[in-house]
């Protein structure tokens, strides 16, 4: 298999947009402004670009990586040109919301695009993911002056954006942030401090970088309530929009990472750097959370993309690798037909589809939030997709190495890169435990499981509809899984805000993600219309993965083991 080969999952998205949920969900959400056919055309175009321009750079990006030379970060050859093509093709503007000056593609379509960009080149995709998150944050809270000066250039793709939260003494505990913001007479602020782990914090592919920075103002209260949000450009911007002197932002170092080597992760120093307040003083965390929420959903799409890329490579390898006799198959049959290799491939494929379908469902819930009231379910599913999908990606990419056997442990095959790239995903933008704590503390326990119960009722309806179909055997598995999920939810609500609940939070998140994946497959089986492959995948997932719900429900009910 060619190292950089990538096949976009156009058929799966055509099925998800047009059939899997029983209707054209894109047309329903947009009032006909976009249809499933339109969405598929967009996915096809993105897939061609990703396969032809981004995927060939993935290997060299891993081997060469970003380099810091004389205070300036340089990307491997080809990245700057790829970014220019990405912008010129309109992909940045297409995904930005209309309120920010973009084309406002529906979130369900953006889910597909997010997968494709990350499958083809996850390190490259992180640049756009951070810019997209900042666009949403500035669109929600920035003044007109900041919108005109910075937001317009982010939406056009001329400049890129970053998110600056983490410091040496402030990781998950943002209330410990020490970076300061001092007011100036001209209305600007002087920003001083150090930030670490800043994704795409410096590079040479765009002429300016807009840093979104959390900092503490004078006399601000302690903790997170004392944080405010600031725009801090790499290069100062004149009144006419032209670039001026370098701001007081220095790239101190590049982190040496396990994976995503072409994504420059920087240590940045702010030395009385000029910044501009976004929103109100003390409103920093609320403003930044808009960006974080966007990034968390994006991590779910990234997990799906990297998982599918690993699966595709493993499938191609297994289809041509001949090793030993294969039970009940003729001589020369490749290892793909060994029963256990076939199991691994089906396991990967079925989970990737579950993740993909949940991403589309999440996007659809956001698209319909104002009209159909699906906002609470969307907010419920964000930590689930982020937490569950990123953890699944570790298992899937590991299985892809296993399919390669010893060659999977050799870097030249390229398969190990996917596991290394995936390892950060359950950590950044909030660890799995942080996602799980959000799910149970701010959602399930707070509303006594009401949104969860609404989800379970929808799954009940799907299970009932399976009766009398070619996939009727899936019904009983799904019904038992929902019953276990209800019991786990009741146990969690009963614990309240206690250590028992938080000790069970990750098992509960995993349970909900696994169950939602089973629901996606049940919907696919209902809409399969005789497609044996879709029914086979649903059968496999509900037999091999859905039973984990019962084990996880036991773990939830146990709470904290003293």
Protein Blocks (a to p, Z undefined) as FASTA:
>chain_A
ZZklccdfkklmmmmmmmmnopafklmmnnomacfklmmmmmmmmmmmmmmmmmmmmmmm
mmnopadeehiacddehjlmmmmmmmmnommmmmpcfknopnopafklmmmmmmmmmmmo
mmlmmmmmmmmmmmmmmmmmpcfklmmmmmmmmmnomaccdddfbdfklcklmmlpcbdc
dddfkopacdedddehiahkbcckbfbdcdddddddehiaehjklpccddddfbdcdfko
pacdddfbdcfbdcddfblmllccdddddehiacddehjehilmmmmmmmmmmmmmmmmm
mmmmmmmmmmmmmmmmmmmmcgdjaehiaehiafklgmklmmmmmmmmmmmmmmmmmmmm
mmmmmmmmmmnopmmmmmmmmmmmmmmmmmmmmmmmmmmmmmnmmmlmpmklommmmmmm
mmmmmmggpifklmmmmmmmmmmmmnnommmmmmmmmmmmmmmmmgopaklmmmmmmmmm
mmmmmmmmmmmmmnopafklmmmmmmmmmmmmmmmmmmmmmmmmmmnnopaklmmmmmmm
mmmmmmmmmmmmmmmmnmpaZZ
